[in-house]
Amino acid sequence: MDYNKEITINLLLLGKTQCGKSSLGNSLLGSFEFESKFFPQSVTKDCQLCRMRIPNFARRMGRELGLKLQVLDTPGIPHSSLSQDEVKKRVRKALSQHFPEGLHMALLVLRADIPYCEEDNQHTVKLAEDLLGADWKYFTSVIFTHGDVMKEGRFTEEEFLRMAPKCLSGLLEKVHGRYIFRDPTDKTLHEERTILSNHILHFVRQNSYQTLQFN
């Protein structure tokens, strides 16, 4: 990190097929960089890195700092045309290629509008563990997409989590309570980018801007 000019944050998106990873990536970047659409098959087959610079994002010692977000989108697991081993191989290669300086935060993407079942999501959690090693839980945050359904159901975030199954509560405990509900309702892409970036930067600050190194 260059304190004098720019903060660089490396982010990895992990999640099941059709969980909203690519859409989340677009919101983080504030532009439509990743292909995101409803389709009967898995849309993302290859890892893709996109970058976005946000000038004057923060101040340090009286100086304006820019923020450079580097977001790596990945194929989902299970995948309609790739084996789990192939997905893992592609993500591991992309991490080494794009983030040689390490990873600041992996974003584990879950859908808030579908009941959380441990069996359905164990492949994604296992992928994070295998890729990032024993310290994965210190560098991972859960992102709930489709957060707008809570408004329709008149749930607060606290009520949603209080009624969640124990396996989800256990996952949140593992990642030290780092979670974000994504609700794009009535927000522009740039407004949502600012909200998400501030949340993630808070998590990164908690880690003192350390990066997770991987083989």
Buried (B, 14 or more C-beta within 10 A) or exposed (E): BEEEEBBBBBBBBBBBBBBBBBBBBBBBBBBEBBEBEEEEEBBBBEBBBBEBEBEEBBEEEEEEBBBBBBBBBBBBBBBBEBEBEEBBEBBBEBBEEBBEEEBBBBBBBBBBBBEBEEEEBEBBBEBBBEBBEEEBBBBBBBBBBBBBBBEEEEBEBEEBBEEBEEBBEEBBEBBEEBBBBBBBEEBEBEEBBBBBBEBBBEBBEEBEBBBBEBE
